[in-house]
Amino acid sequence: MPKPKPSPQARALAEGLRVARKISRLAMTEVADKLDWSQSTLSRLETGVRAASTEEVSALLAVYQITGEQREVLIELARDADRPSWLETRDAEVPCQVETLAQYELEATKIVESSTALLPVLLQTPSYARAALSAADVSTAALKARMDLRQDRQKVLDRKNPPRLVAFLDEGTLRRHVGGERIMANQLRYLLALAQRPTVELRVFPFDVGGHPGMCGGYALLEFADGRPLVRLEHRGAGVFLHQPEDVEPYERATVRSTAVALDPGRSVSLIESLVPLV
């Protein structure tokens, strides 16, 4: 049985502490000396091997002179590190969870995306992404930061050994002209180009299939070679990570049901091809 990875919130805390130290321009040895800790202790905290306690986080942030909202976020992550799920509701320019998700995507061997309102981020063109974020009333300041991170996340599909990506899409999403006809036409062509890759599988729920598992809400299911799978859910102004087996299992079952109901990859591509001239 795969061993559990550090919880998503512990992972985010570890990265937050590492970034805070880098911003303070302190070496690990300097921090360890100031706190009378071993360097290995600090290394374990920054890699997520061991979750930092609130007391340890407070001590580190005092050394780094981190105050205000950034301090509150990291203290809250430490407080929640052992919880079975992680709910984030802060309206940051780039939500902490999205940065953590990007790290998991780099480690995943398989990513399943079920998205029936918008196309998955990993499949979006820049113009489609910008139009989608604007429609969601994302601020101008946050727009650039989120666009930059989206483009960075998409690079995972271009690396030498990319994860296998299975995307379940709704026909209505493919017909909706997000950003206008020209932007959507280019987006559909981009999907067709991605579908030619051996590691990308598109599965469409056509209108005539009626009800399907994707109607219950979108999700991302990530699988790893050296750890248990986890799920991320995203809604307006909030995101949730699930990593306990009993919480992840319903999404694994939904993926099996979706595979049985959606069009196979060949027919999915044919449907997308048929929509391009219409936009």
ChimeraX commands (.cxc) that place a marker at each C-alpha (Angstrom):
marker #1 position 0.00,0.00,0.00 radius 0.5
marker #1 position 1.41,3.45,-0.91 radius 0.5
marker #1 position 2.61,5.42,2.07 radius 0.5
marker #1 position 0.98,8.77,2.88 radius 0.5
marker #1 position 2.77,11.94,1.86 radius 0.5
marker #1 position 2.84,14.93,4.20 radius 0.5
marker #1 position -0.60,16.50,4.33 radius 0.5
marker #1 position -1.19,19.26,1.75 radius 0.5
marker #1 position -1.30,21.89,4.48 radius 0.5
marker #1 position 1.99,20.59,5.94 radius 0.5
marker #1 position 3.46,20.73,2.45 radius 0.5
marker #1 position 2.30,24.33,2.00 radius 0.5
marker #1 position 3.67,25.26,5.42 radius 0.5
marker #1 position 7.06,23.76,4.60 radius 0.5
marker #1 position 7.28,25.71,1.34 radius 0.5
marker #1 position 6.11,28.89,3.06 radius 0.5
marker #1 position 8.83,28.59,5.69 radius 0.5
marker #1 position 11.48,27.94,3.04 radius 0.5
marker #1 position 10.39,30.99,1.04 radius 0.5
marker #1 position 10.31,33.15,4.19 radius 0.5
marker #1 position 13.89,32.17,4.99 radius 0.5
marker #1 position 15.02,32.92,1.43 radius 0.5
marker #1 position 13.38,36.35,1.60 radius 0.5
marker #1 position 15.22,37.05,4.85 radius 0.5
marker #1 position 18.50,36.05,3.12 radius 0.5
marker #1 position 19.51,33.75,5.93 radius 0.5
marker #1 position 21.30,30.45,5.47 radius 0.5
marker #1 position 20.02,27.34,7.25 radius 0.5
marker #1 position 23.09,27.33,9.48 radius 0.5
marker #1 position 22.45,30.94,10.57 radius 0.5
marker #1 position 18.83,30.22,11.47 radius 0.5
marker #1 position 19.73,27.03,13.30 radius 0.5
marker #1 position 22.36,28.88,15.33 radius 0.5
marker #1 position 19.96,31.71,16.26 radius 0.5
marker #1 position 17.40,29.21,17.57 radius 0.5
marker #1 position 19.88,26.69,18.94 radius 0.5
marker #1 position 18.44,24.00,16.67 radius 0.5
marker #1 position 20.21,21.42,14.57 radius 0.5
marker #1 position 20.34,22.12,10.84 radius 0.5
marker #1 position 18.65,18.77,10.22 radius 0.5
marker #1 position 15.65,19.89,12.27 radius 0.5
marker #1 position 15.22,22.98,10.12 radius 0.5
marker #1 position 15.70,20.90,6.95 radius 0.5
marker #1 position 12.93,18.50,8.01 radius 0.5
marker #1 position 10.57,21.42,8.64 radius 0.5
marker #1 position 11.30,22.99,5.24 radius 0.5
marker #1 position 10.81,19.73,3.35 radius 0.5
marker #1 position 7.62,18.74,5.14 radius 0.5
marker #1 position 9.15,15.55,6.55 radius 0.5
marker #1 position 7.92,16.80,9.91 radius 0.5
marker #1 position 5.15,19.36,10.37 radius 0.5
marker #1 position 6.25,22.42,12.31 radius 0.5
marker #1 position 4.35,23.25,15.48 radius 0.5
marker #1 position 2.83,26.70,15.98 radius 0.5
marker #1 position 5.57,27.45,18.51 radius 0.5
marker #1 position 8.30,26.52,16.03 radius 0.5
marker #1 position 6.67,28.58,13.28 radius 0.5
marker #1 position 6.37,31.58,15.61 radius 0.5
marker #1 position 10.06,31.31,16.49 radius 0.5
marker #1 position 11.10,31.07,12.84 radius 0.5
marker #1 position 8.94,33.99,11.75 radius 0.5
marker #1 position 10.36,36.13,14.54 radius 0.5
marker #1 position 13.86,35.44,13.21 radius 0.5
marker #1 position 12.68,36.19,9.65 radius 0.5
marker #1 position 10.83,39.33,10.84 radius 0.5
marker #1 position 7.66,38.17,9.09 radius 0.5
marker #1 position 4.50,39.92,10.32 radius 0.5
marker #1 position 0.95,40.68,9.22 radius 0.5
marker #1 position -1.10,38.45,6.91 radius 0.5
marker #1 position 1.83,36.30,5.82 radius 0.5
marker #1 position 2.47,35.38,9.45 radius 0.5
marker #1 position -1.21,34.64,10.05 radius 0.5
marker #1 position -1.35,32.31,7.03 radius 0.5
marker #1 position 1.66,30.27,8.16 radius 0.5
marker #1 position 0.49,30.05,11.78 radius 0.5
marker #1 position -2.91,28.86,10.57 radius 0.5
marker #1 position -1.28,26.19,8.38 radius 0.5
marker #1 position 0.72,24.96,11.38 radius 0.5
marker #1 position -2.43,24.80,13.48 radius 0.5
marker #1 position -4.25,22.78,10.78 radius 0.5
marker #1 position -1.36,20.57,9.63 radius 0.5
marker #1 position -2.81,17.33,11.00 radius 0.5
marker #1 position -6.41,17.84,9.95 radius 0.5
marker #1 position -7.87,15.32,7.47 radius 0.5
marker #1 position -8.70,18.05,4.94 radius 0.5
marker #1 position -7.60,21.60,4.16 radius 0.5
marker #1 position -10.13,24.33,3.44 radius 0.5
marker #1 position -8.79,27.66,2.21 radius 0.5
marker #1 position -11.07,30.67,1.88 radius 0.5
marker #1 position -8.62,33.57,1.76 radius 0.5
marker #1 position -8.96,35.81,-1.28 radius 0.5
marker #1 position -5.25,36.08,-2.12 radius 0.5
marker #1 position -3.79,37.10,-5.46 radius 0.5
marker #1 position -2.63,33.51,-5.83 radius 0.5
marker #1 position -4.26,31.16,-3.31 radius 0.5
marker #1 position -1.76,29.19,-1.24 radius 0.5
marker #1 position -3.47,25.97,-2.30 radius 0.5
marker #1 position -2.85,26.63,-5.99 radius 0.5
marker #1 position 0.88,26.92,-5.40 radius 0.5
marker #1 position 0.79,23.66,-3.45 radius 0.5
marker #1 position -1.23,22.02,-6.23 radius 0.5
marker #1 position 1.44,23.06,-8.74 radius 0.5
marker #1 position 4.05,21.24,-6.66 radius 0.5
marker #1 position 1.94,18.09,-6.54 radius 0.5
marker #1 position 1.39,18.22,-10.31 radius 0.5
marker #1 position 5.16,18.09,-10.80 radius 0.5
marker #1 position 5.32,14.87,-8.76 radius 0.5
marker #1 position 2.19,13.16,-10.08 radius 0.5
marker #1 position 2.27,10.16,-12.40 radius 0.5
marker #1 position -1.39,10.65,-13.36 radius 0.5
marker #1 position -3.77,13.60,-13.16 radius 0.5
marker #1 position -7.51,13.23,-13.64 radius 0.5
marker #1 position -9.41,16.46,-14.22 radius 0.5
marker #1 position -13.19,16.49,-14.27 radius 0.5
marker #1 position -14.41,19.96,-15.19 radius 0.5
marker #1 position -17.81,20.70,-16.65 radius 0.5
marker #1 position -18.05,24.48,-16.24 radius 0.5
marker #1 position -14.65,25.56,-17.60 radius 0.5
marker #1 position -11.82,23.74,-19.29 radius 0.5
marker #1 position -9.11,22.51,-16.88 radius 0.5
marker #1 position -6.30,24.98,-16.26 radius 0.5
marker #1 position -3.68,22.64,-17.75 radius 0.5
marker #1 position -5.56,22.71,-21.07 radius 0.5
marker #1 position -6.34,26.43,-21.34 radius 0.5
marker #1 position -4.81,28.82,-23.86 radius 0.5
marker #1 position -3.65,32.17,-22.39 radius 0.5
marker #1 position -6.54,34.02,-24.07 radius 0.5
marker #1 position -9.14,31.56,-22.77 radius 0.5
marker #1 position -7.61,31.70,-19.27 radius 0.5
marker #1 position -7.61,35.50,-19.23 radius 0.5
marker #1 position -11.25,35.61,-20.35 radius 0.5
marker #1 position -12.26,33.02,-17.74 radius 0.5
marker #1 position -10.49,34.87,-14.92 radius 0.5
marker #1 position -11.98,38.19,-16.00 radius 0.5
marker #1 position -15.45,36.65,-16.02 radius 0.5
marker #1 position -14.82,35.49,-12.45 radius 0.5
marker #1 position -14.15,39.13,-11.46 radius 0.5
marker #1 position -10.50,38.53,-10.61 radius 0.5
marker #1 position -8.75,41.82,-9.85 radius 0.5
marker #1 position -6.23,43.31,-12.27 radius 0.5
marker #1 position -3.43,42.81,-9.74 radius 0.5
marker #1 position -4.29,39.15,-9.22 radius 0.5
marker #1 position -4.86,38.50,-12.93 radius 0.5
marker #1 position -1.21,38.70,-13.92 radius 0.5
marker #1 position -0.02,36.60,-10.97 radius 0.5
marker #1 position -2.58,33.89,-11.69 radius 0.5
marker #1 position -1.85,33.93,-15.41 radius 0.5
marker #1 position 1.87,33.53,-14.75 radius 0.5
marker #1 position 1.30,30.59,-12.41 radius 0.5
marker #1 position -1.09,28.92,-14.88 radius 0.5
marker #1 position 1.52,29.08,-17.62 radius 0.5
marker #1 position 4.14,27.67,-15.26 radius 0.5
marker #1 position 1.82,24.82,-14.28 radius 0.5
marker #1 position 1.21,23.91,-17.92 radius 0.5
marker #1 position 4.93,23.26,-18.42 radius 0.5
marker #1 position 4.45,19.96,-16.59 radius 0.5
marker #1 position 2.92,18.57,-19.79 radius 0.5
marker #1 position 6.02,19.52,-21.80 radius 0.5
marker #1 position 8.68,17.90,-19.65 radius 0.5
marker #1 position 10.53,14.72,-20.65 radius 0.5
marker #1 position 8.37,12.38,-18.55 radius 0.5
marker #1 position 5.03,14.16,-18.12 radius 0.5
marker #1 position 2.20,12.77,-16.02 radius 0.5
marker #1 position -0.64,11.06,-17.82 radius 0.5
marker #1 position -3.50,13.55,-18.02 radius 0.5
marker #1 position -7.10,12.38,-18.35 radius 0.5
marker #1 position -9.59,15.22,-18.75 radius 0.5
marker #1 position -13.36,14.76,-18.60 radius 0.5
marker #1 position -15.10,17.63,-20.40 radius 0.5
marker #1 position -18.74,18.50,-20.95 radius 0.5
marker #1 position -20.01,19.24,-24.45 radius 0.5
marker #1 position -21.60,22.43,-23.14 radius 0.5
marker #1 position -18.18,23.67,-22.00 radius 0.5
marker #1 position -16.81,23.10,-25.50 radius 0.5
marker #1 position -19.70,25.02,-27.07 radius 0.5
marker #1 position -19.54,28.00,-24.70 radius 0.5
marker #1 position -17.73,30.92,-26.36 radius 0.5
marker #1 position -15.56,32.03,-23.43 radius 0.5
marker #1 position -13.82,35.18,-24.65 radius 0.5
marker #1 position -15.64,35.19,-27.97 radius 0.5
marker #1 position -15.73,33.07,-31.11 radius 0.5
marker #1 position -12.11,33.53,-32.20 radius 0.5
marker #1 position -10.65,32.77,-28.78 radius 0.5
marker #1 position -12.82,29.67,-28.46 radius 0.5
marker #1 position -11.91,28.45,-31.94 radius 0.5
marker #1 position -8.22,28.71,-31.07 radius 0.5
marker #1 position -8.89,26.96,-27.77 radius 0.5
marker #1 position -10.57,24.03,-29.51 radius 0.5
marker #1 position -7.69,23.73,-31.96 radius 0.5
marker #1 position -5.29,23.72,-29.03 radius 0.5
marker #1 position -7.25,20.87,-27.42 radius 0.5
marker #1 position -6.99,18.88,-30.65 radius 0.5
marker #1 position -3.22,19.43,-30.73 radius 0.5
marker #1 position -2.87,18.29,-27.11 radius 0.5
marker #1 position -4.97,15.21,-27.83 radius 0.5
marker #1 position -2.29,14.03,-30.25 radius 0.5
marker #1 position 0.12,13.57,-27.36 radius 0.5
marker #1 position 0.31,10.00,-26.04 radius 0.5
marker #1 position 0.04,11.20,-22.42 radius 0.5
marker #1 position -3.10,13.32,-22.89 radius 0.5
marker #1 position -6.54,11.74,-23.02 radius 0.5
marker #1 position -9.68,13.82,-23.59 radius 0.5
marker #1 position -13.07,12.29,-22.72 radius 0.5
marker #1 position -16.22,14.26,-23.53 radius 0.5
marker #1 position -19.66,13.88,-21.95 radius 0.5
marker #1 position -21.95,14.51,-24.95 radius 0.5
marker #1 position -25.39,16.08,-24.53 radius 0.5
marker #1 position -27.16,12.85,-25.43 radius 0.5
marker #1 position -25.58,10.94,-22.55 radius 0.5
marker #1 position -27.98,12.71,-20.18 radius 0.5
marker #1 position -26.91,12.77,-16.54 radius 0.5
marker #1 position -23.31,11.90,-15.76 radius 0.5
marker #1 position -20.93,11.90,-12.74 radius 0.5
marker #1 position -19.36,15.20,-13.76 radius 0.5
marker #1 position -22.59,17.02,-13.00 radius 0.5
marker #1 position -21.91,16.58,-9.27 radius 0.5
marker #1 position -18.97,18.99,-9.44 radius 0.5
marker #1 position -15.45,19.22,-10.77 radius 0.5
marker #1 position -12.35,17.75,-9.14 radius 0.5
marker #1 position -8.68,17.02,-9.70 radius 0.5
marker #1 position -7.45,13.56,-8.67 radius 0.5
marker #1 position -3.67,13.17,-8.52 radius 0.5
marker #1 position -1.84,9.84,-8.30 radius 0.5
marker #1 position 1.80,9.31,-7.32 radius 0.5
marker #1 position 4.39,6.57,-7.65 radius 0.5
marker #1 position 5.46,6.92,-4.02 radius 0.5
marker #1 position 2.37,8.01,-2.15 radius 0.5
marker #1 position -1.39,7.84,-1.82 radius 0.5
marker #1 position -3.62,9.83,-4.20 radius 0.5
marker #1 position -5.22,13.09,-3.21 radius 0.5
marker #1 position -8.05,15.29,-4.48 radius 0.5
marker #1 position -8.47,19.03,-4.85 radius 0.5
marker #1 position -11.81,20.76,-5.21 radius 0.5
marker #1 position -12.18,24.40,-6.23 radius 0.5
marker #1 position -15.16,26.72,-6.01 radius 0.5
marker #1 position -15.64,30.47,-6.02 radius 0.5
marker #1 position -13.38,31.93,-3.34 radius 0.5
marker #1 position -12.55,28.56,-1.77 radius 0.5
marker #1 position -10.50,25.42,-2.30 radius 0.5
marker #1 position -10.33,22.08,-0.49 radius 0.5
marker #1 position -7.63,19.39,-0.42 radius 0.5
marker #1 position -8.66,15.85,0.54 radius 0.5
marker #1 position -5.99,13.25,1.29 radius 0.5
marker #1 position -7.55,10.66,3.59 radius 0.5
marker #1 position -8.34,7.40,1.72 radius 0.5
marker #1 position -12.01,7.41,2.72 radius 0.5
marker #1 position -12.38,10.95,1.36 radius 0.5
marker #1 position -10.52,10.26,-1.89 radius 0.5
marker #1 position -12.30,6.98,-2.70 radius 0.5
marker #1 position -15.60,8.55,-3.90 radius 0.5
marker #1 position -13.66,10.49,-6.54 radius 0.5
marker #1 position -11.87,7.34,-7.65 radius 0.5
marker #1 position -15.29,5.71,-8.10 radius 0.5
marker #1 position -16.55,8.78,-9.97 radius 0.5
marker #1 position -13.59,8.47,-12.33 radius 0.5
marker #1 position -14.45,4.83,-13.06 radius 0.5
marker #1 position -18.09,5.75,-13.74 radius 0.5
marker #1 position -17.07,8.70,-15.90 radius 0.5
marker #1 position -14.81,6.49,-17.99 radius 0.5
marker #1 position -17.75,4.18,-18.65 radius 0.5
marker #1 position -20.13,7.00,-19.64 radius 0.5
marker #1 position -17.98,9.51,-21.55 radius 0.5
marker #1 position -17.03,9.15,-25.21 radius 0.5
marker #1 position -13.80,7.30,-25.86 radius 0.5
marker #1 position -10.78,9.43,-26.87 radius 0.5
marker #1 position -11.30,8.94,-30.61 radius 0.5
marker #1 position -14.95,9.93,-30.60 radius 0.5
marker #1 position -14.20,12.79,-28.19 radius 0.5
marker #1 position -11.68,14.20,-30.66 radius 0.5
marker #1 position -14.20,13.83,-33.48 radius 0.5
marker #1 position -16.79,15.78,-31.51 radius 0.5
marker #1 position -14.31,18.58,-30.79 radius 0.5
marker #1 position -13.33,18.68,-34.47 radius 0.5
marker #1 position -16.98,19.05,-35.43 radius 0.5
marker #1 position -17.31,22.11,-33.19 radius 0.5
marker #1 position -14.38,24.10,-34.59 radius 0.5
marker #1 position -16.16,25.35,-37.76 radius 0.5
marker #1 position -19.10,26.46,-35.63 radius 0.5
marker #1 position -17.03,29.06,-33.82 radius 0.5
marker link #1:1,2 radius 0.2
marker link #1:2,3 radius 0.2
marker link #1:3,4 radius 0.2
marker link #1:4,5 radius 0.2
marker link #1:5,6 radius 0.2
marker link #1:6,7 radius 0.2
marker link #1:7,8 radius 0.2
marker link #1:8,9 radius 0.2
marker link #1:9,10 radius 0.2
marker link #1:10,11 radius 0.2
marker link #1:11,12 radius 0.2
marker link #1:12,13 radius 0.2
marker link #1:13,14 radius 0.2
marker link #1:14,15 radius 0.2
marker link #1:15,16 radius 0.2
marker link #1:16,17 radius 0.2
marker link #1:17,18 radius 0.2
marker link #1:18,19 radius 0.2
marker link #1:19,20 radius 0.2
marker link #1:20,21 radius 0.2
marker link #1:21,22 radius 0.2
marker link #1:22,23 radius 0.2
marker link #1:23,24 radius 0.2
marker link #1:24,25 radius 0.2
marker link #1:25,26 radius 0.2
marker link #1:26,27 radius 0.2
marker link #1:27,28 radius 0.2
marker link #1:28,29 radius 0.2
marker link #1:29,30 radius 0.2
marker link #1:30,31 radius 0.2
marker link #1:31,32 radius 0.2
marker link #1:32,33 radius 0.2
marker link #1:33,34 radius 0.2
marker link #1:34,35 radius 0.2
marker link #1:35,36 radius 0.2
marker link #1:36,37 radius 0.2
marker link #1:37,38 radius 0.2
marker link #1:38,39 radius 0.2
marker link #1:39,40 radius 0.2
marker link #1:40,41 radius 0.2
marker link #1:41,42 radius 0.2
marker link #1:42,43 radius 0.2
marker link #1:43,44 radius 0.2
marker link #1:44,45 radius 0.2
marker link #1:45,46 radius 0.2
marker link #1:46,47 radius 0.2
marker link #1:47,48 radius 0.2
marker link #1:48,49 radius 0.2
marker link #1:49,50 radius 0.2
marker link #1:50,51 radius 0.2
marker link #1:51,52 radius 0.2
marker link #1:52,53 radius 0.2
marker link #1:53,54 radius 0.2
marker link #1:54,55 radius 0.2
marker link #1:55,56 radius 0.2
marker link #1:56,57 radius 0.2
marker link #1:57,58 radius 0.2
marker link #1:58,59 radius 0.2
marker link #1:59,60 radius 0.2
marker link #1:60,61 radius 0.2
marker link #1:61,62 radius 0.2
marker link #1:62,63 radius 0.2
marker link #1:63,64 radius 0.2
marker link #1:64,65 radius 0.2
marker link #1:65,66 radius 0.2
marker link #1:66,67 radius 0.2
marker link #1:67,68 radius 0.2
marker link #1:68,69 radius 0.2
marker link #1:69,70 radius 0.2
marker link #1:70,71 radius 0.2
marker link #1:71,72 radius 0.2
marker link #1:72,73 radius 0.2
marker link #1:73,74 radius 0.2
marker link #1:74,75 radius 0.2
marker link #1:75,76 radius 0.2
marker link #1:76,77 radius 0.2
marker link #1:77,78 radius 0.2
marker link #1:78,79 radius 0.2
marker link #1:79,80 radius 0.2
marker link #1:80,81 radius 0.2
marker link #1:81,82 radius 0.2
marker link #1:82,83 radius 0.2
marker link #1:83,84 radius 0.2
marker link #1:84,85 radius 0.2
marker link #1:85,86 radius 0.2
marker link #1:86,87 radius 0.2
marker link #1:87,88 radius 0.2
marker link #1:88,89 radius 0.2
marker link #1:89,90 radius 0.2
marker link #1:90,91 radius 0.2
marker link #1:91,92 radius 0.2
marker link #1:92,93 radius 0.2
marker link #1:93,94 radius 0.2
marker link #1:94,95 radius 0.2
marker link #1:95,96 radius 0.2
marker link #1:96,97 radius 0.2
marker link #1:97,98 radius 0.2
marker link #1:98,99 radius 0.2
marker link #1:99,100 radius 0.2
marker link #1:100,101 radius 0.2
marker link #1:101,102 radius 0.2
marker link #1:102,103 radius 0.2
marker link #1:103,104 radius 0.2
marker link #1:104,105 radius 0.2
marker link #1:105,106 radius 0.2
marker link #1:106,107 radius 0.2
marker link #1:107,108 radius 0.2
marker link #1:108,109 radius 0.2
marker link #1:109,110 radius 0.2
marker link #1:110,111 radius 0.2
marker link #1:111,112 radius 0.2
marker link #1:112,113 radius 0.2
marker link #1:113,114 radius 0.2
marker link #1:114,115 radius 0.2
marker link #1:115,116 radius 0.2
marker link #1:116,117 radius 0.2
marker link #1:117,118 radius 0.2
marker link #1:118,119 radius 0.2
marker link #1:119,120 radius 0.2
marker link #1:120,121 radius 0.2
marker link #1:121,122 radius 0.2
marker link #1:122,123 radius 0.2
marker link #1:123,124 radius 0.2
marker link #1:124,125 radius 0.2
marker link #1:125,126 radius 0.2
marker link #1:126,127 radius 0.2
marker link #1:127,128 radius 0.2
marker link #1:128,129 radius 0.2
marker link #1:129,130 radius 0.2
marker link #1:130,131 radius 0.2
marker link #1:131,132 radius 0.2
marker link #1:132,133 radius 0.2
marker link #1:133,134 radius 0.2
marker link #1:134,135 radius 0.2
marker link #1:135,136 radius 0.2
marker link #1:136,137 radius 0.2
marker link #1:137,138 radius 0.2
marker link #1:138,139 radius 0.2
marker link #1:139,140 radius 0.2
marker link #1:140,141 radius 0.2
marker link #1:141,142 radius 0.2
marker link #1:142,143 radius 0.2
marker link #1:143,144 radius 0.2
marker link #1:144,145 radius 0.2
marker link #1:145,146 radius 0.2
marker link #1:146,147 radius 0.2
marker link #1:147,148 radius 0.2
marker link #1:148,149 radius 0.2
marker link #1:149,150 radius 0.2
marker link #1:150,151 radius 0.2
marker link #1:151,152 radius 0.2
marker link #1:152,153 radius 0.2
marker link #1:153,154 radius 0.2
marker link #1:154,155 radius 0.2
marker link #1:155,156 radius 0.2
marker link #1:156,157 radius 0.2
marker link #1:157,158 radius 0.2
marker link #1:158,159 radius 0.2
marker link #1:159,160 radius 0.2
marker link #1:160,161 radius 0.2
marker link #1:161,162 radius 0.2
marker link #1:162,163 radius 0.2
marker link #1:163,164 radius 0.2
marker link #1:164,165 radius 0.2
marker link #1:165,166 radius 0.2
marker link #1:166,167 radius 0.2
marker link #1:167,168 radius 0.2
marker link #1:168,169 radius 0.2
marker link #1:169,170 radius 0.2
marker link #1:170,171 radius 0.2
marker link #1:171,172 radius 0.2
marker link #1:172,173 radius 0.2
marker link #1:173,174 radius 0.2
marker link #1:174,175 radius 0.2
marker link #1:175,176 radius 0.2
marker link #1:176,177 radius 0.2
marker link #1:177,178 radius 0.2
marker link #1:178,179 radius 0.2
marker link #1:179,180 radius 0.2
marker link #1:180,181 radius 0.2
marker link #1:181,182 radius 0.2
marker link #1:182,183 radius 0.2
marker link #1:183,184 radius 0.2
marker link #1:184,185 radius 0.2
marker link #1:185,186 radius 0.2
marker link #1:186,187 radius 0.2
marker link #1:187,188 radius 0.2
marker link #1:188,189 radius 0.2
marker link #1:189,190 radius 0.2
marker link #1:190,191 radius 0.2
marker link #1:191,192 radius 0.2
marker link #1:192,193 radius 0.2
marker link #1:193,194 radius 0.2
marker link #1:194,195 radius 0.2
marker link #1:195,196 radius 0.2
marker link #1:196,197 radius 0.2
marker link #1:197,198 radius 0.2
marker link #1:198,199 radius 0.2
marker link #1:199,200 radius 0.2
marker link #1:200,201 radius 0.2
marker link #1:201,202 radius 0.2
marker link #1:202,203 radius 0.2
marker link #1:203,204 radius 0.2
marker link #1:204,205 radius 0.2
marker link #1:205,206 radius 0.2
marker link #1:206,207 radius 0.2
marker link #1:207,208 radius 0.2
marker link #1:208,209 radius 0.2
marker link #1:209,210 radius 0.2
marker link #1:210,211 radius 0.2
marker link #1:211,212 radius 0.2
marker link #1:212,213 radius 0.2
marker link #1:213,214 radius 0.2
marker link #1:214,215 radius 0.2
marker link #1:215,216 radius 0.2
marker link #1:216,217 radius 0.2
marker link #1:217,218 radius 0.2
marker link #1:218,219 radius 0.2
marker link #1:219,220 radius 0.2
marker link #1:220,221 radius 0.2
marker link #1:221,222 radius 0.2
marker link #1:222,223 radius 0.2
marker link #1:223,224 radius 0.2
marker link #1:224,225 radius 0.2
marker link #1:225,226 radius 0.2
marker link #1:226,227 radius 0.2
marker link #1:227,228 radius 0.2
marker link #1:228,229 radius 0.2
marker link #1:229,230 radius 0.2
marker link #1:230,231 radius 0.2
marker link #1:231,232 radius 0.2
marker link #1:232,233 radius 0.2
marker link #1:233,234 radius 0.2
marker link #1:234,235 radius 0.2
marker link #1:235,236 radius 0.2
marker link #1:236,237 radius 0.2
marker link #1:237,238 radius 0.2
marker link #1:238,239 radius 0.2
marker link #1:239,240 radius 0.2
marker link #1:240,241 radius 0.2
marker link #1:241,242 radius 0.2
marker link #1:242,243 radius 0.2
marker link #1:243,244 radius 0.2
marker link #1:244,245 radius 0.2
marker link #1:245,246 radius 0.2
marker link #1:246,247 radius 0.2
marker link #1:247,248 radius 0.2
marker link #1:248,249 radius 0.2
marker link #1:249,250 radius 0.2
marker link #1:250,251 radius 0.2
marker link #1:251,252 radius 0.2
marker link #1:252,253 radius 0.2
marker link #1:253,254 radius 0.2
marker link #1:254,255 radius 0.2
marker link #1:255,256 radius 0.2
marker link #1:256,257 radius 0.2
marker link #1:257,258 radius 0.2
marker link #1:258,259 radius 0.2
marker link #1:259,260 radius 0.2
marker link #1:260,261 radius 0.2
marker link #1:261,262 radius 0.2
marker link #1:262,263 radius 0.2
marker link #1:263,264 radius 0.2
marker link #1:264,265 radius 0.2
marker link #1:265,266 radius 0.2
marker link #1:266,267 radius 0.2
marker link #1:267,268 radius 0.2
marker link #1:268,269 radius 0.2
marker link #1:269,270 radius 0.2
marker link #1:270,271 radius 0.2
marker link #1:271,272 radius 0.2
marker link #1:272,273 radius 0.2
marker link #1:273,274 radius 0.2
marker link #1:274,275 radius 0.2
marker link #1:275,276 radius 0.2
marker link #1:276,277 radius 0.2
marker link #1:277,278 radius 0.2
marker link #1:278,279 radius 0.2
view
